[in-house]
Amino acid sequence: MLINFAVSLDGKINPAPAHRAGPFVMSRGKEDFRRMRVLRAQGDAILIGAANLRIDDPGLTLAPADREQRRAAGRPDPARIVVTRRGDGIRTDAKIFDRSIGGPAYVIHAAIMPAETRRALSAVAQLVEIGTDVVPIDAMLAWMRDDLGAATVVCEGGGILVADLFAARAVDELYLTVVPRILGGVAAPTLVAGAGFDPDQIPDAKLASLEREGDELYLRYEFPPSAPAGI
């Protein structure tokens, strides 16, 4: 499991909700975008949370050259996966569901997804029901590994999903772009949300590489081996 994020100097990934209007791009350079697509090309699947889909509407696409290279090697486009409890606010015209620009789309959801939402989303994606009220992370990881056959998954947030992945000890590497911007705001989202970790449960990492491009830093951290259910 590879996590990829760009953060501000004060550790934010987006402006506070009161100061945000539409999609927001943290890095203003081209290098972060290039590295993001290179990392996506390594994955068998690309995973995001429902809030990311509703706010940013990412296509989770590869660079055209990477897509052609995969096809030439007999590798399909990475599966594009969104995880949600009920599917609230997920539009059927979201870019993730456009098969002309990327791989097949999957919506992993809990059993509480309303029937009307199921009917709408099943027309544009494959629905995968896991769990009753919430989607259990371990069961989701097992499905991606055993049923989807995904050996490498790239997760692009958001903070709640990433927190659950860290809690499950499923994260292998974190790719972090540090951007010289200050967003501020106590309500501004950070890389890892959720309730936080007890002192003896805090995930510790090892810095594997550090590169500089202009005023931005590109860091790669490695975490201890994943739990059995990890990818």
CYANA upper distance limits for C-alpha pairs under 8 A (distance plus 0.5 A):
  1 MET  CA    152 THR  CA      6.49
  1 MET  CA    153 VAL  CA      5.53
  1 MET  CA    154 VAL  CA      6.55
  1 MET  CA    155 CYS  CA      7.69
  1 MET  CA    170 ALA  CA      6.90
  1 MET  CA    171 VAL  CA      5.49
  1 MET  CA    172 ASP  CA      5.75
  1 MET  CA    173 GLU  CA      7.17
  1 MET  CA    230 GLY  CA      7.69
  1 MET  CA    231 ILE  CA      5.73
  2 LEU  CA    152 THR  CA      7.98
  2 LEU  CA    153 VAL  CA      6.66
  2 LEU  CA    154 VAL  CA      5.26
  2 LEU  CA    155 CYS  CA      6.57
  2 LEU  CA    171 VAL  CA      6.86
  2 LEU  CA    172 ASP  CA      6.49
  2 LEU  CA    173 GLU  CA      5.40
  2 LEU  CA    174 LEU  CA      6.38
  2 LEU  CA    175 TYR  CA      7.86
  3 ILE  CA    154 VAL  CA      6.40
  3 ILE  CA    155 CYS  CA      5.38
  3 ILE  CA    156 GLU  CA      6.60
  3 ILE  CA    157 GLY  CA      8.11
  3 ILE  CA    162 VAL  CA      8.30
  3 ILE  CA    171 VAL  CA      7.68
  3 ILE  CA    173 GLU  CA      6.76
  3 ILE  CA    174 LEU  CA      5.20
  3 ILE  CA    175 TYR  CA      6.47
  4 ASN  CA     36 MET  CA      7.83
  4 ASN  CA    154 VAL  CA      7.70
  4 ASN  CA    155 CYS  CA      6.88
  4 ASN  CA    156 GLU  CA      5.88
  4 ASN  CA    157 GLY  CA      8.26
  4 ASN  CA    174 LEU  CA      6.53
  4 ASN  CA    175 TYR  CA      5.23
  4 ASN  CA    176 LEU  CA      6.60
  5 PHE  CA     13 ILE  CA      8.04
  5 PHE  CA    156 GLU  CA      6.98
  5 PHE  CA    157 GLY  CA      8.10
  5 PHE  CA    174 LEU  CA      8.48
  5 PHE  CA    175 TYR  CA      6.90
  5 PHE  CA    176 LEU  CA      5.72
  5 PHE  CA    177 THR  CA      6.83
  5 PHE  CA    191 LEU  CA      7.78
  6 ALA  CA     13 ILE  CA      6.93
  6 ALA  CA     26 MET  CA      6.81
  6 ALA  CA     27 SER  CA      7.50
  6 ALA  CA     32 ASP  CA      8.39
  6 ALA  CA    176 LEU  CA      6.17
  6 ALA  CA    177 THR  CA      4.89
  6 ALA  CA    178 VAL  CA      6.47
  6 ALA  CA    179 VAL  CA      7.34
  7 VAL  CA     11 GLY  CA      5.98
  7 VAL  CA     12 LYS  CA      5.88
  7 VAL  CA     13 ILE  CA      5.36
  7 VAL  CA     26 MET  CA      7.44
  7 VAL  CA    176 LEU  CA      7.67
  7 VAL  CA    177 THR  CA      6.64
  7 VAL  CA    178 VAL  CA      5.71
  7 VAL  CA    179 VAL  CA      6.48
  7 VAL  CA    190 THR  CA      8.44
  7 VAL  CA    191 LEU  CA      7.99
  8 SER  CA     12 LYS  CA      5.74
  8 SER  CA     13 ILE  CA      7.01
  8 SER  CA     26 MET  CA      7.81
  8 SER  CA    178 VAL  CA      6.40
  8 SER  CA    179 VAL  CA      5.49
  8 SER  CA    180 PRO  CA      6.63
  8 SER  CA    181 ARG  CA      5.63
  8 SER  CA    182 ILE  CA      6.31
  8 SER  CA    183 LEU  CA      7.23
  9 LEU  CA    178 VAL  CA      6.96
  9 LEU  CA    179 VAL  CA      6.76
  9 LEU  CA    180 PRO  CA      6.16
  9 LEU  CA    181 ARG  CA      6.27
  9 LEU  CA    182 ILE  CA      6.26
 10 ASP  CA    181 ARG  CA      8.35
 10 ASP  CA    182 ILE  CA      6.33
 10 ASP  CA    183 LEU  CA      7.47
 10 ASP  CA    184 GLY  CA      7.41
 11 GLY  CA    190 THR  CA      6.63
 11 GLY  CA    191 LEU  CA      7.86
 12 LYS  CA    183 LEU  CA      7.08
 12 LYS  CA    184 GLY  CA      8.02
 12 LYS  CA    188 ALA  CA      6.76
 12 LYS  CA    189 PRO  CA      6.30
 12 LYS  CA    190 THR  CA      5.10
 12 LYS  CA    191 LEU  CA      7.39
 13 ILE  CA     26 MET  CA      7.58
 13 ILE  CA    188 ALA  CA      8.06
 13 ILE  CA    189 PRO  CA      6.41
 13 ILE  CA    190 THR  CA      5.79
 13 ILE  CA    191 LEU  CA      6.69
 14 ASN  CA     20 ARG  CA      8.48
 14 ASN  CA     24 PHE  CA      7.36
 14 ASN  CA     26 MET  CA      7.73
 14 ASN  CA    183 LEU  CA      8.03
 14 ASN  CA    188 ALA  CA      6.62
 14 ASN  CA    189 PRO  CA      6.38
 14 ASN  CA    190 THR  CA      7.96
 15 PRO  CA     19 HIS  CA      6.56
 15 PRO  CA     20 ARG  CA      6.29
 15 PRO  CA    183 LEU  CA      6.30
 15 PRO  CA    184 GLY  CA      7.90
 15 PRO  CA    185 GLY  CA      7.86
 15 PRO  CA    188 ALA  CA      5.71
 15 PRO  CA    189 PRO  CA      7.73
 16 ALA  CA     20 ARG  CA      6.89
 16 ALA  CA    183 LEU  CA      8.39
 16 ALA  CA    184 GLY  CA      8.13
 16 ALA  CA    185 GLY  CA      6.18
 16 ALA  CA    186 VAL  CA      7.96
 16 ALA  CA    187 ALA  CA      5.73
 16 ALA  CA    188 ALA  CA      4.24
 16 ALA  CA    189 PRO  CA      7.31
 17 PRO  CA    187 ALA  CA      7.63
 17 PRO  CA    188 ALA  CA      7.22
 20 ARG  CA     24 PHE  CA      8.16
 22 GLY  CA     55 ILE  CA      7.39
 22 GLY  CA     56 ASP  CA      7.74
 23 PRO  CA     55 ILE  CA      6.89
 23 PRO  CA     56 ASP  CA      5.37
 23 PRO  CA     57 ASP  CA      8.48
 24 PHE  CA     56 ASP  CA      7.95
 26 MET  CA    179 VAL  CA      7.63
 27 SER  CA     32 ASP  CA      7.11
 27 SER  CA    179 VAL  CA      6.62
 29 GLY  CA     33 PHE  CA      8.18
 30 LYS  CA     34 ARG  CA      6.79
 31 GLU  CA     35 ARG  CA      6.66
 31 GLU  CA    213 GLU  CA      7.99
 32 ASP  CA     36 MET  CA      6.60
 32 ASP  CA    177 THR  CA      7.49
 33 PHE  CA     37 ARG  CA      6.91
 34 ARG  CA     38 VAL  CA      6.82
 35 ARG  CA     39 LEU  CA      6.63
 36 MET  CA     40 ARG  CA      6.72
 37 ARG  CA     41 ALA  CA      6.71
 37 ARG  CA     61 THR  CA      8.04
 37 ARG  CA     62 LEU  CA      6.06
 37 ARG  CA     63 ALA  CA      6.65
 38 VAL  CA     42 GLN  CA      7.38
 38 VAL  CA     62 LEU  CA      8.30
 38 VAL  CA     63 ALA  CA      8.42
 38 VAL  CA     66 ASP  CA      8.28
 39 LEU  CA     43 GLY  CA      7.57
 39 LEU  CA    154 VAL  CA      7.97
 40 ARG  CA     46 ILE  CA      7.41
 40 ARG  CA     60 LEU  CA      8.46
 40 ARG  CA     61 THR  CA      8.34
 40 ARG  CA     62 LEU  CA      7.04
 40 ARG  CA     78 PRO  CA      8.37
 40 ARG  CA    154 VAL  CA      6.87
 41 ALA  CA     62 LEU  CA      6.78
 41 ALA  CA     66 ASP  CA      6.90
 41 ALA  CA     67 ARG  CA      8.18
 41 ALA  CA     78 PRO  CA      8.06
 42 GLN  CA    152 THR  CA      7.77
 43 GLY  CA     78 PRO  CA      6.68
 43 GLY  CA    150 ALA  CA      8.40
 43 GLY  CA    151 ALA  CA      8.34
 43 GLY  CA    152 THR  CA      5.46
 43 GLY  CA    153 VAL  CA      5.69
 43 GLY  CA    154 VAL  CA      6.27
 44 ASP  CA     77 ASP  CA      8.09
 44 ASP  CA     78 PRO  CA      5.17
 44 ASP  CA     79 ALA  CA      6.88
 44 ASP  CA    150 ALA  CA      5.59
 44 ASP  CA    151 ALA  CA      6.96
 44 ASP  CA    152 THR  CA      5.89
 44 ASP  CA    153 VAL  CA      6.39
 45 ALA  CA     78 PRO  CA      5.05
 45 ALA  CA     79 ALA  CA      4.88
 45 ALA  CA     80 ARG  CA      6.32
 45 ALA  CA     81 ILE  CA      7.58
 45 ALA  CA    150 ALA  CA      6.77
 45 ALA  CA    152 THR  CA      7.31
 45 ALA  CA    153 VAL  CA      5.37
 45 ALA  CA    154 VAL  CA      6.86
 46 ILE  CA     60 LEU  CA      7.45
 46 ILE  CA     78 PRO  CA      6.97
 46 ILE  CA     79 ALA  CA      6.69
 46 ILE  CA     80 ARG  CA      5.54
 46 ILE  CA     81 ILE  CA      6.54
 46 ILE  CA    153 VAL  CA      6.21
 46 ILE  CA    154 VAL  CA      5.28
 46 ILE  CA    155 CYS  CA      6.30
 46 ILE  CA    156 GLU  CA      8.00
 47 LEU  CA     80 ARG  CA      6.78
 47 LEU  CA     81 ILE  CA      5.31
 47 LEU  CA     82 VAL  CA      6.39
 47 LEU  CA     83 VAL  CA      8.17
 47 LEU  CA    153 VAL  CA      7.41
 47 LEU  CA    154 VAL  CA      6.56
 47 LEU  CA    155 CYS  CA      5.09
 47 LEU  CA    156 GLU  CA      6.87
 47 LEU  CA    157 GLY  CA      8.12
 48 ILE  CA     52 ASN  CA      7.04
 48 ILE  CA     53 LEU  CA      7.73
 48 ILE  CA     81 ILE  CA      6.90
 48 ILE  CA     82 VAL  CA      5.53
 48 ILE  CA     83 VAL  CA      7.10
 48 ILE  CA    155 CYS  CA      6.37
 48 ILE  CA    156 GLU  CA      6.01
 48 ILE  CA    157 GLY  CA      5.77
 48 ILE  CA    158 GLY  CA      7.08
 48 ILE  CA    161 LEU  CA      8.14
 49 GLY  CA     53 LEU  CA      7.20
 49 GLY  CA     82 VAL  CA      5.94
 49 GLY  CA     83 VAL  CA      5.66
 49 GLY  CA     84 THR  CA      7.06
 49 GLY  CA    157 GLY  CA      6.57
 49 GLY  CA    158 GLY  CA      6.11
 49 GLY  CA    160 ILE  CA      8.41
 49 GLY  CA    161 LEU  CA      6.60
 50 ALA  CA     54 ARG  CA      6.71
 50 ALA  CA     82 VAL  CA      6.46
 50 ALA  CA     83 VAL  CA      6.39
 50 ALA  CA     84 THR  CA      5.86
 50 ALA  CA     87 GLY  CA      7.93
 50 ALA  CA     90 ILE  CA      7.72
 51 ALA  CA     55 ILE  CA      6.62
 51 ALA  CA    158 GLY  CA      7.51
 52 ASN  CA     56 ASP  CA      6.13
 52 ASN  CA     57 ASP  CA      7.48
 52 ASN  CA     58 PRO  CA      8.34
 52 ASN  CA    157 GLY  CA      7.43
 52 ASN  CA    158 GLY  CA      6.52
 53 LEU  CA     57 ASP  CA      5.17
 53 LEU  CA     58 PRO  CA      6.88
 53 LEU  CA     82 VAL  CA      8.03
 53 LEU  CA     90 ILE  CA      7.66
 53 LEU  CA     94 ALA  CA      8.21
 54 ARG  CA     89 GLY  CA      6.89
 54 ARG  CA     90 ILE  CA      6.53
 54 ARG  CA     91 ARG  CA      8.22
 57 ASP  CA     94 ALA  CA      6.47
 57 ASP  CA     95 LYS  CA      6.72
 57 ASP  CA     96 ILE  CA      7.89
 58 PRO  CA     94 ALA  CA      8.41
 58 PRO  CA     95 LYS  CA      6.74
 58 PRO  CA     96 ILE  CA      7.00
 59 GLY  CA     94 ALA  CA      8.24
 59 GLY  CA     95 LYS  CA      5.09
 59 GLY  CA     96 ILE  CA      5.09
 59 GLY  CA     97 PHE  CA      8.44
 59 GLY  CA     98 ASP  CA      8.31
 59 GLY  CA    101 ILE  CA      8.07
 59 GLY  CA    102 GLY  CA      8.01
 60 LEU  CA     80 ARG  CA      7.28
 60 LEU  CA     96 ILE  CA      6.97
 60 LEU  CA    102 GLY  CA      7.80
 61 THR  CA    101 ILE  CA      6.97
 61 THR  CA    102 GLY  CA      6.00
 62 LEU  CA     66 ASP  CA      6.68
 62 LEU  CA     67 ARG  CA      6.36
 62 LEU  CA    102 GLY  CA      7.85
 63 ALA  CA     67 ARG  CA      6.70
 64 PRO  CA     68 GLU  CA      6.74
 65 ALA  CA     69 GLN  CA      6.63
 66 ASP  CA     70 ARG  CA      6.69
 67 ARG  CA     71 ARG  CA      6.81
 67 ARG  CA     77 ASP  CA      7.24
 68 GLU  CA     72 ALA  CA      6.61
 69 GLN  CA     73 ALA  CA      6.78
 70 ARG  CA     74 GLY  CA      6.76
 70 ARG  CA     75 ARG  CA      5.41
 70 ARG  CA     76 PRO  CA      7.03
 70 ARG  CA     77 ASP  CA      7.63
 71 ARG  CA     75 ARG  CA      5.86
 71 ARG  CA     76 PRO  CA      6.62
 71 ARG  CA     77 ASP  CA      8.14
 76 PRO  CA    103 GLY  CA      7.70
 77 ASP  CA    102 GLY  CA      6.63
 77 ASP  CA    103 GLY  CA      5.09
 77 ASP  CA    104 PRO  CA      8.29
 78 PRO  CA    102 GLY  CA      7.92
 78 PRO  CA    103 GLY  CA      5.83
 78 PRO  CA    104 PRO  CA      8.11
 79 ALA  CA    102 GLY  CA      8.47
 79 ALA  CA    103 GLY  CA      5.46
 79 ALA  CA    104 PRO  CA      5.64
 79 ALA  CA    105 ALA  CA      6.56
 79 ALA  CA    106 TYR  CA      7.89
 80 ARG  CA     96 ILE  CA      7.17
 80 ARG  CA    102 GLY  CA      8.29
 80 ARG  CA    103 GLY  CA      6.67
 80 ARG  CA    104 PRO  CA      6.56
 80 ARG  CA    105 ALA  CA      5.25
 80 ARG  CA    106 TYR  CA      6.73
 81 ILE  CA    105 ALA  CA      6.28
 81 ILE  CA    106 TYR  CA      5.26
 81 ILE  CA    107 VAL  CA      6.40
 81 ILE  CA    108 ILE  CA      7.69
 82 VAL  CA    105 ALA  CA      8.49
 82 VAL  CA    106 TYR  CA      6.96
 82 VAL  CA    107 VAL  CA      5.63
 82 VAL  CA    108 ILE  CA      6.74
 83 VAL  CA    107 VAL  CA      6.41
 83 VAL  CA    108 ILE  CA      5.20
 83 VAL  CA    109 HIS  CA      6.48
 83 VAL  CA    135 VAL  CA      8.20
 84 THR  CA    107 VAL  CA      7.80
 84 THR  CA    108 ILE  CA      6.73
 84 THR  CA    109 HIS  CA      5.49
 84 THR  CA    110 ALA  CA      7.70
 84 THR  CA    135 VAL  CA      7.88
 85 ARG  CA    109 HIS  CA      5.52
 85 ARG  CA    110 ALA  CA      5.43
 85 ARG  CA    111 ALA  CA      8.40
 85 ARG  CA    112 ILE  CA      7.52
 85 ARG  CA    113 MET  CA      7.11
 85 ARG  CA    133 ASP  CA      7.32
 85 ARG  CA    134 VAL  CA      5.97
 85 ARG  CA    135 VAL  CA      6.95
 86 ARG  CA    109 HIS  CA      6.84
 86 ARG  CA    110 ALA  CA      6.98
 86 ARG  CA    111 ALA  CA      8.42
 86 ARG  CA    112 ILE  CA      6.46
 86 ARG  CA    113 MET  CA      4.51
 86 ARG  CA    114 PRO  CA      7.22
 86 ARG  CA    117 THR  CA      8.42
 87 GLY  CA    109 HIS  CA      7.62
 87 GLY  CA    113 MET  CA      6.83
 87 GLY  CA    117 THR  CA      7.16
 88 ASP  CA    117 THR  CA      8.31
 90 ILE  CA     94 ALA  CA      8.05
 92 THR  CA     97 PHE  CA      7.59
 92 THR  CA    120 ALA  CA      7.48
 92 THR  CA    121 LEU  CA      6.65
 92 THR  CA    124 VAL  CA      7.01
 93 ASP  CA     97 PHE  CA      7.34
 93 ASP  CA     98 ASP  CA      8.20
 94 ALA  CA     98 ASP  CA      7.83
 96 ILE  CA    102 GLY  CA      8.11
 96 ILE  CA    105 ALA  CA      7.02
 97 PHE  CA    104 PRO  CA      8.03
 97 PHE  CA    105 ALA  CA      6.24
 97 PHE  CA    124 VAL  CA      6.34
 97 PHE  CA    125 ALA  CA      6.98
 98 ASP  CA    102 GLY  CA      7.38
 99 ARG  CA    103 GLY  CA      6.63
 99 ARG  CA    104 PRO  CA      6.93
 99 ARG  CA    105 ALA  CA      8.44
104 PRO  CA    125 ALA  CA      7.79
105 ALA  CA    124 VAL  CA      8.13
105 ALA  CA    125 ALA  CA      5.51
105 ALA  CA    126 GLN  CA      6.89
106 TYR  CA    125 ALA  CA      5.82
106 TYR  CA    126 GLN  CA      5.29
106 TYR  CA    127 LEU  CA      6.34
106 TYR  CA    128 VAL  CA      7.51
107 VAL  CA    121 LEU  CA      8.48
107 VAL  CA    125 ALA  CA      7.02
107 VAL  CA    126 GLN  CA      6.74
107 VAL  CA    127 LEU  CA      5.42
107 VAL  CA    128 VAL  CA      6.56
108 ILE  CA    127 LEU  CA      6.57
108 ILE  CA    128 VAL  CA      5.19
108 ILE  CA    129 GLU  CA      6.41
108 ILE  CA    130 ILE  CA      7.29
108 ILE  CA    135 VAL  CA      8.12
108 ILE  CA    140 MET  CA      8.33
109 HIS  CA    113 MET  CA      7.32
109 HIS  CA    127 LEU  CA      7.80
109 HIS  CA    128 VAL  CA      6.70
109 HIS  CA    129 GLU  CA      5.56
109 HIS  CA    130 ILE  CA      6.51
109 HIS  CA    131 GLY  CA      8.13
109 HIS  CA    134 VAL  CA      8.14
109 HIS  CA    135 VAL  CA      6.72
110 ALA  CA    129 GLU  CA      5.95
110 ALA  CA    130 ILE  CA      5.79
110 ALA  CA    131 GLY  CA      5.46
110 ALA  CA    132 THR  CA      5.67
110 ALA  CA    133 ASP  CA      6.10
110 ALA  CA    134 VAL  CA      5.84
110 ALA  CA    135 VAL  CA      5.86
111 ALA  CA    129 GLU  CA      6.57
111 ALA  CA    130 ILE  CA      7.43
111 ALA  CA    131 GLY  CA      6.67
111 ALA  CA    132 THR  CA      5.14
111 ALA  CA    133 ASP  CA      6.86
112 ILE  CA    132 THR  CA      6.81
112 ILE  CA    133 ASP  CA      6.31
113 MET  CA    117 THR  CA      7.17
113 MET  CA    118 ARG  CA      7.23
114 PRO  CA    118 ARG  CA      6.84
115 ALA  CA    119 ARG  CA      6.76
116 GLU  CA    120 ALA  CA      6.87
117 THR  CA    121 LEU  CA      6.58
118 ARG  CA    122 SER  CA      6.27
118 ARG  CA    127 LEU  CA      8.18
119 ARG  CA    123 ALA  CA      7.31
120 ALA  CA    124 VAL  CA      8.14
121 LEU  CA    125 ALA  CA      6.47
121 LEU  CA    126 GLN  CA      8.43
121 LEU  CA    127 LEU  CA      8.02
122 SER  CA    126 GLN  CA      6.37
122 SER  CA    127 LEU  CA      6.60
130 ILE  CA    134 VAL  CA      8.46
130 ILE  CA    135 VAL  CA      6.06
130 ILE  CA    136 PRO  CA      7.59
130 ILE  CA    139 ALA  CA      7.53
130 ILE  CA    140 MET  CA      7.42
131 GLY  CA    135 VAL  CA      5.46
131 GLY  CA    136 PRO  CA      6.58
135 VAL  CA    139 ALA  CA      8.20
135 VAL  CA    140 MET  CA      7.49
136 PRO  CA    140 MET  CA      6.71
137 ILE  CA    141 LEU  CA      6.61
137 ILE  CA    164 ASP  CA      7.22
137 ILE  CA    165 LEU  CA      7.44
137 ILE  CA    168 ALA  CA      7.60
138 ASP  CA    142 ALA  CA      6.68
138 ASP  CA    168 ALA  CA      7.46
138 ASP  CA    229 ALA  CA      6.20
138 ASP  CA    230 GLY  CA      7.96
139 ALA  CA    143 TRP  CA      6.70
139 ALA  CA    229 ALA  CA      8.31
140 MET  CA    144 MET  CA      6.81
141 LEU  CA    145 ARG  CA      6.67
141 LEU  CA    229 ALA  CA      6.53
141 LEU  CA    230 GLY  CA      6.46
141 LEU  CA    231 ILE  CA      7.18
142 ALA  CA    146 ASP  CA      6.27
142 ALA  CA    147 ASP  CA      8.21
142 ALA  CA    229 ALA  CA      6.26
142 ALA  CA    230 GLY  CA      7.91
143 TRP  CA    147 ASP  CA      5.57
143 TRP  CA    148 LEU  CA      6.93
144 MET  CA    148 LEU  CA      5.28
144 MET  CA    149 GLY  CA      6.67
144 MET  CA    150 ALA  CA      6.07
145 ARG  CA    149 GLY  CA      5.39
145 ARG  CA    150 ALA  CA      5.50
145 ARG  CA    151 ALA  CA      6.71
145 ARG  CA    231 ILE  CA      6.98
146 ASP  CA    150 ALA  CA      8.14
150 ALA  CA    231 ILE  CA      8.15
151 ALA  CA    231 ILE  CA      6.51
152 THR  CA    231 ILE  CA      6.74
153 VAL  CA    231 ILE  CA      7.39
155 CYS  CA    162 VAL  CA      8.30
157 GLY  CA    161 LEU  CA      6.67
157 GLY  CA    162 VAL  CA      6.37
157 GLY  CA    191 LEU  CA      8.22
158 GLY  CA    162 VAL  CA      6.68
158 GLY  CA    191 LEU  CA      7.78
158 GLY  CA    192 VAL  CA      8.29
159 GLY  CA    163 ALA  CA      6.49
159 GLY  CA    189 PRO  CA      7.69
159 GLY  CA    190 THR  CA      6.85
159 GLY  CA    191 LEU  CA      5.66
159 GLY  CA    192 VAL  CA      4.86
159 GLY  CA    193 ALA  CA      5.05
159 GLY  CA    194 GLY  CA      7.83
160 ILE  CA    164 ASP  CA      6.85
160 ILE  CA    192 VAL  CA      6.96
160 ILE  CA    193 ALA  CA      5.43
160 ILE  CA    194 GLY  CA      5.93
161 LEU  CA    165 LEU  CA      6.80
162 VAL  CA    166 PHE  CA      6.71
162 VAL  CA    191 LEU  CA      7.91
162 VAL  CA    192 VAL  CA      6.29
162 VAL  CA    193 ALA  CA      7.99
163 ALA  CA    167 ALA  CA      6.59
163 ALA  CA    192 VAL  CA      5.56
163 ALA  CA    193 ALA  CA      6.22
163 ALA  CA    194 GLY  CA      6.38
163 ALA  CA    196 GLY  CA      8.35
164 ASP  CA    168 ALA  CA      6.69
164 ASP  CA    194 GLY  CA      8.22
165 LEU  CA    169 ARG  CA      6.79
165 LEU  CA    170 ALA  CA      5.83
165 LEU  CA    171 VAL  CA      6.73
166 PHE  CA    170 ALA  CA      6.47
166 PHE  CA    171 VAL  CA      6.38
166 PHE  CA    203 PRO  CA      7.53
167 ALA  CA    197 PHE  CA      8.41
168 ALA  CA    227 ALA  CA      7.47
168 ALA  CA    230 GLY  CA      8.33
169 ARG  CA    203 PRO  CA      8.37
169 ARG  CA    226 SER  CA      6.01
169 ARG  CA    227 ALA  CA      5.94
169 ARG  CA    230 GLY  CA      7.79
170 ALA  CA    226 SER  CA      5.36
170 ALA  CA    227 ALA  CA      6.33
170 ALA  CA    229 ALA  CA      7.78
170 ALA  CA    230 GLY  CA      4.98
170 ALA  CA    231 ILE  CA      7.11
171 VAL  CA    223 PHE  CA      7.19
171 VAL  CA    226 SER  CA      6.85
171 VAL  CA    230 GLY  CA      7.94
171 VAL  CA    231 ILE  CA      8.44
172 ASP  CA    222 GLU  CA      6.42
172 ASP  CA    223 PHE  CA      5.65
172 ASP  CA    224 PRO  CA      7.40
172 ASP  CA    225 PRO  CA      7.12
172 ASP  CA    226 SER  CA      6.75
173 GLU  CA    220 ARG  CA      7.38
173 GLU  CA    221 TYR  CA      6.03
173 GLU  CA    222 GLU  CA      5.08
173 GLU  CA    223 PHE  CA      6.49
174 LEU  CA    220 ARG  CA      6.17
174 LEU  CA    221 TYR  CA      5.56
174 LEU  CA    222 GLU  CA      7.06
175 TYR  CA    218 TYR  CA      7.82
175 TYR  CA    219 LEU  CA      6.38
175 TYR  CA    220 ARG  CA      5.13
175 TYR  CA    221 TYR  CA      7.06
176 LEU  CA    218 TYR  CA      6.37
176 LEU  CA    219 LEU  CA      5.60
176 LEU  CA    220 ARG  CA      6.76
177 THR  CA    216 GLU  CA      7.34
177 THR  CA    217 LEU  CA      6.17
177 THR  CA    218 TYR  CA      5.15
177 THR  CA    219 LEU  CA      6.82
178 VAL  CA    216 GLU  CA      6.20
178 VAL  CA    217 LEU  CA      5.59
178 VAL  CA    218 TYR  CA      7.00
178 VAL  CA    219 LEU  CA      8.36
179 VAL  CA    215 ASP  CA      7.81
179 VAL  CA    216 GLU  CA      5.63
179 VAL  CA    217 LEU  CA      7.46
180 PRO  CA    215 ASP  CA      7.14
180 PRO  CA    216 GLU  CA      7.04
183 LEU  CA    188 ALA  CA      8.24
184 GLY  CA    188 ALA  CA      7.45
189 PRO  CA    193 ALA  CA      7.79
197 PHE  CA    201 GLN  CA      6.23
197 PHE  CA    202 ILE  CA      6.03
198 ASP  CA    202 ILE  CA      6.89
203 PRO  CA    223 PHE  CA      8.09
204 ASP  CA    223 PHE  CA      7.11
204 ASP  CA    224 PRO  CA      8.42
205 ALA  CA    221 TYR  CA      6.40
205 ALA  CA    222 GLU  CA      5.96
205 ALA  CA    223 PHE  CA      5.19
205 ALA  CA    224 PRO  CA      7.73
206 LYS  CA    221 TYR  CA      5.93
206 LYS  CA    222 GLU  CA      5.71
206 LYS  CA    223 PHE  CA      6.98
207 LEU  CA    219 LEU  CA      7.84
207 LEU  CA    220 ARG  CA      6.67
207 LEU  CA    221 TYR  CA      5.06
207 LEU  CA    222 GLU  CA      6.97
208 ALA  CA    219 LEU  CA      8.16
208 ALA  CA    220 ARG  CA      5.97
208 ALA  CA    221 TYR  CA      5.78
208 ALA  CA    222 GLU  CA      6.72
209 SER  CA    219 LEU  CA      6.25
209 SER  CA    220 ARG  CA      5.71
209 SER  CA    221 TYR  CA      7.68
210 LEU  CA    217 LEU  CA      7.48
210 LEU  CA    218 TYR  CA      6.15
210 LEU  CA    219 LEU  CA      5.09
210 LEU  CA    220 ARG  CA      7.09
211 GLU  CA    217 LEU  CA      6.32
211 GLU  CA    218 TYR  CA      5.56
211 GLU  CA    219 LEU  CA      7.05
212 ARG  CA    216 GLU  CA      6.40
212 ARG  CA    217 LEU  CA      5.16
212 ARG  CA    218 TYR  CA      6.63
213 GLU  CA    217 LEU  CA      6.96
213 GLU  CA    218 TYR  CA      8.26
226 SER  CA    230 GLY  CA      5.83
226 SER  CA    231 ILE  CA      7.76
